[in-house]
Amino acid sequence: MDGAADQQRLTAVDAPAAIRTTCPYCGVGCGVLATPDGRGGLDIKGDPDHPANKGRLCSKGSALGETLAREGRLLAPQIGERTASWDDALDLVADRFRRTIAEHGPDSVAFYVSGQLLTEDYYVANKLMKGFIGSANIDTNSRLCMASSVAGHKRAFGTDTVPGQYEDLEEADLIVLVGSNLAWCHPVLFQRIVAAKAARPGMKVINVDPRVTATSDLADLHLDIAPGGDVALFNALLVALADGGQVDADYVARHVDGFDAALAQARADDADATGLSPEKLSEFLRLWTGTRKVVTIYSQGVNQARNGTDKVNAILNCHLATGRIGRPGMGPFSVTGQPNAMGGREVGGLANMLACHLDLENAEHRAAVKTFWDAPTIPDAPGAKAVDMFRKVGNGQIKAIWIMCTNPAVSMPDAGDVRAALRGCDFVVVSDMFGDTDTAKLAHVRLPATGWAEKDGTVTNSERRISRQRGMLPPPGQARHDWDVLSDVGRRMGWPRAFDYASPAEIFREYAAMTQLSVDFGKDLDLTPLAELSDSQFDAMAPVSWPLRPDGAAQRFFADGGFFTDTGRARMLPVSGALPRDMRDGAAPFRLNTGRVRDHWHTMSRTGMAPKLSQHLAEPYVEIHPADMARLNLRPADIATIEANGQPVLLRVMPSTKVKPGAVFAPIHWTDQVASSAIVSRLTTKDTDPFSGQPDSKGAAVSIRKFDATWYGFAVSASRPNPDCAYWALARTGDGWRAELAGLRAPANWEDHARQMFNLPQAEAVSLIDAEAGLARVALVLDGVTRAALFVAPQPVAVARSFLTGALGDSADLVLPGQPGAGRPDPGPTLCSCFGVGVNTITLAIRNQGLTSVEAIGEALQAGTNCGSCRPELAALLSTLTIPHAAE
């Protein structure tokens, strides 16, 4: 794998070099061309030569150049509230971990890491914890994402192997999307399917989701399945395959065990548990059984459940029974939510596995790893998985924890308990780019870490493709790479030779050489051809999918058997679709479904820095069916109190027929940094899947009531405001900040309140106040221009928000009306984030130009022509307007 120098750098005459790297967001693993702009930033484009995205980027990836500001970065180590040297900080970390281990044993310490780490970071962390500290207490936020898929793969295949490649999505005749809003969460893969369907209109798409999403727009059939009904659905399919003569008897006889038991359990299940009408269920069975080339894509809606592993195995059962696996255009396909969830799995970054897909509980595997590392010990039992890890922190069993590149005080289920556990922990270390995250604020030691565009190493995407992330900007302040800090601590703890790494290339070579152990034990992971890469070859390494073939072609698994179980045969498992009592209808006031929005990712520490990514959906919200709203006396745009675990959150009410009565949906992204009380994971349950340890993030029972605000507000400001009210949510704009507000008691003086909130004590206040009606409008002016403005009403404020976010710097008389004057159009709420196109702009163009298709809108305004995530919304907008044939 020599790679050519131009795989890293593309040059043009008199132009800066474009550097090939990889997007740091979801598991698609898109290639990025990053060109230094000469001002310390980067111009971002999709890499047309990267096999994952072929030049496409979603709105988040396209905005990477806007997320590079140094504002808020942690620039030096901190011990408590004081700045410290690296020597002082790492001496303290090494000493506290060493003393804790000496006094309480190796299982009294833990690492909690992240699918955002590079493979080289992950490798060193896993080696330090499992091989030298001697505990398996290393787990990752990927546990919250794809652990059930890992467990399902291992139960069926013998190892955590994804059988297919992205090419299969384009070659399939039927795509079944299960628990995956691919249009918003993996937009580039979604657009690959859109393009394939356009090229081959006979391709069919089925969307299985309790909620109607943007992905449903592409579907020929949407199955509004009952929450938790996935096992019953695929058990019904297995029965239909058997009864319809669609089982590949030869494949099963040669390669599969457990067919009879799995089918018997499927026959014992009740298809009514799917919640589907007989007509919809029949159509699903007809399409799946009658189509040879089927790909079943599944994601968090499958994994994040108490029976997530059984859901995975129910899907795998159907593909194994029909031999529809490992061949072009067919197979089960798990898509992951993080950029290096796969790389972390490969190097053993989960508490129940060893590096190279070896088994922690296998004595021969442990001995081989111990010998390879020349390690003093290897633990013989799994460590604490994520939920149990923080439970053990809370009860004092884990006394020192190091958290890297993740924010569990926001993302973990029942986040309030996680915060309490960290507050009570003897010693908490956090490595992060930012020192003010919800988690970092709870740390005894904060270590400044490098981030995307500064780090250098590799990631592995959902199709087993390894790509390079390349550093192109200098680390700010004293920030250091995670592998470097971990190695430094390893040396200080007494293992200088084992952690004497000088570069990520050196770590990668060691890891690639270690995969020989996988080969020796008949496992799947083989990177040995890369073990001798020189530093320059590593620097120039092109994207490559493992296992490696000399011709570089994609390789699939299991078309001809070759499973990694003791027998070499796959295992079909009997799984039950019966729902636990508390998941059945009527068992709880409301069932909470969680997920993501189109333009943000995780806890927004990066995407929240890009103003355009907050314009589509700028505040935390909850989708509630209108019938439930009427019962709860809620109106659109009210604030609702959602409560579970004794912990309330406040969310804006969005009426939606996309959710069923009795079910609500809320996104996961907002933190205490940008909202008063919107951490949705406070509501989620700590119940976990018994096989994977993955929490049931979509199964919480919640109560809902109206938040009785006496006033509502909207504000814009050139600098970050400091709200003092019961409800607030902040988002960046191109010129500053915007804020949504609501309170229980109105201030005595709105002008003074505004000056305090915006920290503008000397500003002139220009105001329109009607105390009797509960109306107030205050503009704060310095040097003749408006620096901030506040709009208050007894109901949710009706002003032109998009206009106001761009009006700072105007005179107060232009700002206070809250609407643009004559000749100054209001673009309306942003619909296309990639190009900043608002709803009003699109509506006007449709009407004035007679646009009748999404393609026509793209030609006129560019909207929908980049990542395509807004195309379903463009089509919906067309359908509401009185234009003949206005449909995509």
N, C-alpha and C positions, 0 to 999 in steps of 0.2 A: 504494500500500500504506500508507494512512494508519494503520490499526490503531486500536483504541480504547484509551483509558486503562485500561479494566477488563481488557484483555488482559494487562496487567502486574500490576495489583493488584486483588484481590477484597476488598471490605470488608464487614464486618457490624457491626451496632450493638454497641458496647461490646466489640468484639473486635479483636485486632491484624490488620493487613493481611496477607493471604496473597500471596506474590510468586511469579509464574510463572517457572520456570526449567527447566533440562534436566538430566537425570541425567548424571554424568560417567563412567559405566562403558561398557558395550558400545555397538555401533553401532546398536542399535534406536532410540535417541534419545528416550527416554520423557520426557514432560512431568511436572514436579514442582511441587506447591504447597508452598512453604516459608513457614512462619509463625513469626516471631520469638517465642520463649517468654518474653521478659522477663528471662532469666537469661544472655543471651549465646549461647543455642543456638537451634535451629530445630525445630519440629514438621513432620514430613514426611508428605505424602500424594501420591498420584498425581493428575495433572491430568485430570479427566474430559473436558475439551474439547480435549486434545491428540490429533491424529489418529493418532499412533504407538501410544499405549498406552491411550487412552480411560479413564484412571483407574487402570489396573493398574500395580503396581510389583513387581519381584522382591524377594527377600530382601535383596539388596545395596542396591538403591535404597531400600527401606523403612527400612534402618538408617543412612541418610546422616546423620541427626541425631546418631548416636552417634560419628561420625568427626570431630567438629569441635574436639576438645580441642586445646589449644595445647601439650600435652606433646610434647617432642622437636622442636618447630619450630625451624628456623634463623631467628634473629631479627635478625641483622646480618651484613654481609659478613665473610668470613674470608679472610685471606691466610696460608697455612700454618696454624699453630695459633693465630694472634692475630686478635682482632677488629679490623676496619678500617672506615674510613668508606667511603661509596659513592664519593666522589670518588677516594680512593686505590685502591679496588678496580677501578673502571672505567678510571681512567687506566692502571693496570697492564695490564688486559685489552687495551685499545686499543693501547697501546704495544707489547706483546709480539706481537700479531697483525700490526701494521703493520711491525715490524722483521723478523718471520719472512717476511712476504710480500716485503719489499724484498731480503732475502738469498737466499731460496730459491724465490720465485715464488708465485703465488696458490694453486697446488695443494698447497702445503705446509701449508695450514690447512684445517679442516673444521668443520662443524656437524653434530651428531647430535641430531635433534629427535624429536617424539613425536606420536602420534595423540591424545594427551590435551591438547595445546595447542589454544587456540582459533584460529579461522581468521585472526583479526587478528594473533596472534602469529606464526603460520606465514607469513603474507604478508610481514611485515617481515623475518623471518629469510631467506626466499627472495630477497627484493629485495636485502638487504645482501650475501648471498653471491654470487648470480649476477650482479647488475647492477652492483655497486660493488667488491667484492673481486675479482670476475672469475673465479671458479671455480664449477664445478658440484658441489663437494664438500659438498653438503647432502643428507643422507638421514635416514630416520626409522625408528623401530621398527615403523611400519606395513609396512615391507619384510618383516618377519617374519610378517605377517598376511595381506595381500591383494595383494602385488605380482604374483603369478601370475594373479590375476583381471584386474588392470590390463593385463598383457601379452596375455592371451587376448582381452580386449575389443578392444584396439587392433589385434591381428592380424585379428580377424573384422569389427569394425565401423568401424575407422579411427580411433576415439577411445575413451576409457575411459568408456563410457556404460552405466549400469545401466538396462535397458529398462523395467522394471516398477515397480509400487507395491505396498505392503503389502496393499491391497485384493485383489490377485490371489490371495493366499494363501487368502482366504475364498471367492473365486469359483471356484477350481479344482475339478475333479472328481477329480483325482489330484495328490497332492503327493509328490514324490520327494526325500527328504533324503539328500544324499551327503556323507559325511565331516563331519557336523554333529550334535553332541549338543545339539540346539536346546533340549531341556527344561532343561538346566543352563546352557548358555552364552548363550542368548537366550530366557529363560523367557517373556517377555511375548508374543513372536511365537508361541512354542509354544502358549501358552494361547489365542491367537486362533485357531489351527488346531483345538485341542481343541474350542472353542466352535462353530466352523464344522462340524466333524464331528458334533457332537452335534445340531446343527440340521438337518444333511443327512446322515443315516447312510450314504447311498450314496457319499459321498466316500471315496476310498481313500488310504491313506498307505503308502509304501514307505520303509524305512529301510535305506540302504546303508552298512554300517560293519563293519569286521572284528571289532569288539567290541560286545557287547550293552550298551546304555546305557539310561538312563531314557527316552530318546526312543523306544526300541524298544517300550515299553509301548503306545504309541499305534498302532504300525504294524500294518497288515493283512498285511504281508510284510516280514520282516527278511532282508536279503541279507548273509550273513557273508562278504563278499568277501575274497579274498586281499589282503594288503597290496600296494598298487601295481597292483591289477587294474582300476582304474576306466576306463582307456582301452580295455582289451579289452571291458569291459562295454558302453560306449557305442558302440564300433565294431560289436559284435554287434547292438546296437539299430539302428544305421544300416542294416546289411544287412537286418535284419528289416523295417524300414520300406520299403526299396526292394523287397524280394521280396513284401511284402504289399500293395503298391499304395498305401502311405500317404504317399508323397512328394507334396508339393504342387507339381506340375510347373509350374503357371503362376507361382507365387511364385518358384520357383527360376529359371525362364526370365527373369523380369522383374527380379529383385533379387539374384541370387546367382551368384558365380563359384566354380569349384573343386569342384563337386559330383562330377564323374566321378573326379577324382584321389582325393578323400577316400573315396569309395565303394570304389575299387579297393584302397586301402590297408586299409580295413576288412575287405574280403573276404580279404585276405592274412593277417589276424590269426587267432590261435588263441583261441577262446572259453574253452579250458581254463585260460588264464591268469587268469581270474576266480576260479578256485577254487570255483565254485559247482556244486551238483548240477544235472544237466540239468532236473530238475523245477522248481527255484527259478528258474533262468535262463529257462525257458520261461514261467513265470508272470509274471515281470517283463516280458518281451517282449510277452506277451499284453495286460497291463494298459496298458503305455505306448502300444503301437501302436493299441490299441482305444479310446483315450480322447482326445478332441480337446482338452479344457481341462486341460493339464498344466503345472504349475510345478515346475521342478527347482531346489531350494535347495541351495547348496553352500557349504562353509566351509573350515576349516583342514585337514581331512582330504584335501581336493583341493589346496589351495594349497601346503601345506607339504611339498613333494616335489621331487625332482630333475627330475621330468617334470610338475610342477604346471601349467605353461602348456599342455602338451599335454592334460592332463586337462580343463582348462577348455574348450579348443577341441573336444575330443571331445563334451562336453555341448552346446556351442553348435552344433556341426554338426547334431545331431539336431533342435534347434529350428528352425534355418534351413531344413533340408531339408523340414520339414513346415509352414513358415509359422506355427508355434506360438510367436509372439513378438510382444510389444507389443500384445496384445489382452487384454481382461479375462479373467483366470483362466488365462493361459498365458504362459510365457516362462522363461528362465533367470534365477536370482536369486542374486547373491552377497551373503551377509550378513557384515559385517565385525565384528572383535572389539574395536574401539576407538571412542570416542565421536565422534572427528573424523577418522577415516581418510579419509572422503570429502572433507571440507573441505580436508585437506592435499593431496589429489590435485588438487583444483580450483585451488589457488594455486601449484602447482608444487613441492611440498615433497619430491619425489623427485629423485634425482640424475640421472635421465635424461629429465626433462621440464621444460617451461616452464609458467608460470602460464596459466590459462584453457584448459587442454587443448591447448596449442600444443606443437610438436615442437622440441626443442633442436637437432636436427640439420638443421632446415630454415632456410636462410639468410634467407628472407623473414620467417619467424616471429621469428627472432632480431632482425632489424632493427626489426620493429614493436615488440617488447618494449623494445628499447634506446631507441627514440624515445619511447615512452610514458613510461618512467621518466626520460628524459633522463640515461641511465646512461653512464658512460665506456666500458663494454665488456660483452659477453655472451659466455660461453664457447661454443665451437663443438663441444664433445665432452662426452659424459656424464661425470659425476664418479664417485667411488668409491661403489658401493652398500654397504650396511651391513657385510656380511662382509668385503669387500675394504677398506672404510674402516679397520676395526680391524686388518686384516693390514698395511695401509700405516702405521698408527700403530706397529705392532710392529717393522716393518723400518726405521723412521725416515724414510720418505717424507713422512708427515704429522707435523709437529713441534708443532703446536698444535691442540687440539680443544676445542670448546665443546659440552657435553652438556646438554640441556634437558629436564626433565620426564620422564626415563626412567632406567632402571637396568640398563644393558647388562652390568655385571659379574655380573648374575644371569640376564638374559634372552637374551643372545646365545649362539649355539651355541659349544661348546667354551669355556665361560666362563672357564676357567683361563687360556687364552691371551689372552683379552681383558684380564683383570686384569694379566697380565704386560706386555702392550702399554701399558696406561695407566701402570703403575709406571715404565716406561722412557721415557715421553713427556716431551719438554722442558717442555710447558706444557699443563695440563689445567684447564679451567674447568667447573664444574657449577652449573647453576641448578636449585634444588629447594626444596620445602617443608621438607625434613629434611636435616640436615647429617651424619647418621650412616648413610645408606644405604651399601650395599656399594660403590657407585660414588663417592659423595661423599667417602668416606674416602680415595680415591685422587687427589683433586683438589688442585691448588696454590691455586686460588681457588674459594670456595664463595659463591654469591650467593643470598640468601633470596627465594624466589618466592611469589607468592600462589597460592591453590588454589581449588577449588570453593567457592562461596558468597562468595568474595572477588573473583574475576575477573569481567570483564564483556566480553561479545562474542557470537560466534555459533559454532555447530557445524552440520555437515551429516551427516544419518544415512544409513543404507544405501539408503533410497528417494529420495535427493536432496532431502530436506526440511531446510531451514535453520531452526534454532530458536535462540532467545536463551538464553544463560546469563547470569544477572544476579547482580551482586555485592550482597550484603545484610548482610555482616558486615565490620567494619573489618579491614584487613590487620594481622597481629600484628607488633609490633616495627617493623622497617624494611623489611619485605617489600614488593617492588614487582612490578608486572605484567611479564610477559615482553616484550610489545611495547614497553613503556616502557624497559626496560633495553637491549634491542636497539637501539632508536632512539638512546638516549644514547650507546652505543658507536659507532654509525654517525656521529653528529655529532663525537665525539672523534677518529674516524679521518679526518675531513676532509670530510664530506658533510653539512653542517648543513641545507641546504635540502631535500634528499631525505628526511631523517628528522626533519622538524620536525612530528611528530604530537603532538596534544594529547589525543586520545581514541580509543577503538576505533571510534566512529561515523565519525570522519574517515577512518580506515584502511578501514573497510568501504565507504564511498562511493568511495574510490579504486579498490578492488578491483572493485566492481560496475561502475564506469565502464570499467575495463580489459577487462571481458568483451565489450566492443564489438569487440575484436580477434578474439575467437572467432567472433562473428557475421560479421565482415568476411572471415574465411577459411573460412566455411561450416562451422564447427564447432558443437557442441551447447550449450555453456555460455553462457547469456544471463541476466545479472542486471541489465541496463541499466535496467529500470524502477525499480530500487532505488537508482540512483546519485545521486538528488537528495533522498534522505530527509533531513529535518531531524534534529537531535539528539533532539528529543522523539518524532519518528516512529520513529527507530531504537530508542529506549528502549521504545516500545510495540509494536514489530513482532511480529506474530503468526507462528506457524510457516507456512512457505510452501515449496512444492516447485517446483524449477525444471525446465524453462523455465516462466516465469510466464504464466498465462492471466488475462485480465481477470476471469473468473468464479471464479478460485481453484481450479478443478477440477484433479484430478491429470492429468498428461499422461504418456503412454507413448510409447516410441520404436519405430519400425521395422515397425509393422503394415503399412504401405504402402511399405516400402523406406525411402529417404531416408538411406542410410548415409553415413558421413563419410570414406570412402576417396576416392582420386583419381577413381575411376570412378563413385562413388555407389552401388556394389553391394557387398554383403557378400562376405566370403571364407570359404569352407569350406576347411579345411586337412587334408591327409593326415597323420594322426598314428598312431604305432605303439604297440601295447599290449605289445610284447615287453619283458620285464623284464631289467634288467642282472643279470649273474651274481650279484653280492653281495646281490641282493634275492630270489633264488630259494630255495626250501626247502633247508635243510641247509647253507647257506653261512655261517651264523653260529650261535653258541650260542643266543642269544635276540635277537629283534627288539624294540626298545623303541618303544612308542607313548606319546606324551605328550599332555596335555590339561589340563583345568581341573576343579576341584571346583565343587559347586553354589553355595557361599556366599562364595567368595573370587574375587579378580580380580587378575591380573598378579602383582606381587611383594608384595602385601598391605600396602603402606605406608599405604593408607587402610582397606581392609576389616579389616586386622588390629587396628585400633583399636576395632572394635565387638565386644564380648564375645560376643554371641549368634551372630555369624557364624563363630566358631571352635568351636562346640559340636557341630556335626554331624560334622565330620572335623577333629580337633584336631591331628593330627601328620602328617608326610610318610609316604607309604606306597607300596607297589608291589603291584599285583594280579598273582598268579601262579596258573596252573592247578594244581589239586590233584595231577595226575599229575606235573607238573614239580616240585612241592614234595616229593613222595615221592622222586623221583630225586635231589633236592638235600639230602635229609634235613632239610627245613624243616618246622616246625610253625606253626600259626596264631599270630600275634603275635610270632614270632621277629623278630630284626633280620637283614636281609640286606645284604651288601655287593654293590652293583651297580657294575660298572667298565667304562669305555671311555676311550680317549684317555689311558690311564695315570692316570686320575683316578677314585678311588672315591667313592661316596656311600653313606650308610647310611639304609635305609628300613625301616619296619615292614611285615611280610609280611601281606598280606590274601589269603586263598585265594579264588579266583573262577573260576567256570565261564563268566564273561562274556568271558574271553579264551581264545583257542585255545592248546593246547600249543605251546610254542616262542615264544609272544608274551607280553610283559608290558606293563603300563600303569603310568605314574607321573605324577602332577600336577606342575605347574611352579612352584607359588607360593612355596615356602619359601626363605628367604635365610639368610645367616650371622647376621642379627640375631635370628632366632627358632629356629635349629636348628644343630646342630654340624656336619653335613655332609650337606646335603640339596638342593643346587643341581643340579637334574636337567639343566639345560642344560650342565653340565660334560660330560655323556655324549653330547650330540647332535653330529652331524657338521657340518662346515663345507662339505660338498658343497652346491652350489646349482643351481637351475634355470638353464640357459644363456640363457634369454630374459628371465626376470624378476629373476634374482639372489636369489630367495627361498631360504633354506636348507631342507634336507630334515630338518625337526625331528622327523619320525616314522619315520626310517629307520636309526637307529643300531643297530649290533650290540653287544651287551653280554654280559658274563659275570656270573654270579651265584654267590655262595657264602654260606654261613651265617657270620654274625658271632658268634664264640664268646664271648658275654658270660658272665661268672661271676655277675653279679647284675643284676636289673632293679629299677626304682623308679618310684614315682609320688609327686608332691609337689604341695601347694597352699600358697600364700603370699599374704599381704596386699600385699607389695611384690615387685617383679621379682627372682627368684632369680638367682644367679650359679653355674650348674652347673660342676663340674670333673670331667668324666667323658667317656668316649669317645663316647657317644651321648646327646644331649638334644634336646628339642623343647619350646618354650614356646608358650603361648597365653593370652590374656587371659580372665578370667572376670568375672562381675558384681562380685565382691568383691576381685579381685586377679589372681593368675596360677595356672596349672597347669603341670606339667612332667612329661614322660615321660623316663625316664632308663635308662641301661644302662652297665655298665662292665666292664673286663677284670680289675680287681683291686679287692677290697673295701677300704675305708678301715679303719685300725686301730680307730677309735672313731667310731661312727655319730653320737653326740650332738655331738661336736666338728665332724664333717663337716657336720651339719645347721646348726649355728650359723654356720659359715663360709659355706655356700651361701646361707643366708637373710639373712646380715649381721645376725644377732641375737646378738652375743656375750654380752649380759647376760641373755638369756632363760633361764628355768627349763626344763630338759628333763624331760619325762615320757616314759618309754620302756618298751617291751616288746622285749627282744632275746634271741634264741636263736641264738648264734653257731654252734653245731654244725649247726643246720638251715639256717643262712644267712638267717634271718628277722630283720627289725628294723622297729620302728615307733617314731617319735620325734615328739612334739608339743612345740613350743616355745611357752611361755606367758609373757605379760607382763600384769601387772595382772589376773591371774585368768582371762584369755581366751586362746584359742589363736590365735597369729599365723601359724603355719606348721606343716606336718606332712609327714613323710616316711615312705613305706611301701616296704619292700625285701623281695625274695624271690629265690630262685635261678631262678625262672621268671617270665614276665610276670605282673605283680602283678594279683591278682583282688580289687579293691575297688570300691565303688559310687562311681564318679568324679563323677557328677552330684550325688550327695548331698554328697560331700566339698567340691566347689567352692562349695557354699553353707553349709558348716559352720564356716568361720572365724568366730571370735568366740564359739563355744561352748566349753564346758569340755573339758579333755583327755580325760576319761573318756567323753565322747560321741563324740569324734573318733577315738580310737585303734582302736576296733573296725573302722573302715573301712566300716561298714554302718549304715544308720539304725536306731534303736531302735524299739520298739513304738509305734505311733501316729504315726510319722513316715515317710511313704512315700518310696520312692526313685523319682524320675521316670524314671530310666534314661537312656541316651544320647539326646540331642536328635535328633528326626526332623524336626519342623517348626520351623525357625529363626525364621520370622516371628512365631510366637506362643510359642516356647519350650516346645513340647510334647514330652515324652520318650516313648520306646518303651514303657516300663512303664506309663505313664499311659494310653497308647492301648490297649495290650493289656488292661488292666484294664477299660476302658470297653467294649471289644468284648465281653468275656466277661460282664460284669455287666449291660450294657444291651442285649445281643443285637444289636449293630450289625452290619449285613451289607453295607454299601457305603461307599465313600469319602465320598459325600455325607452319609451318616449320621454318620460320624466328624466331618466338618466341622461339622455342626449341633450335635453334642455338645461338641466341644472346640475348634472353630475351625481345627484343623489342616487344611491344604490349601486354605483358603478365600481366601488372599491371592494369592501369586504362583503357587501350584499346582505348584511344582517338586518338592514332596515327594509328590505324588499317586501316582506310580508306586511309591514305597516303601510308601505306605499300602496300595495294592492288593496288593503282595507280602506285606506283613504279614498282611493278611486271609486270603490264600490259604494261609498256613502254620498258621492256627488252626482248630480243629475246630468252626467255626460253619457250619451248613448254608447253602449258597449264598453264602458269603462271598467275593464278587467284585464288582468295580466294574462 
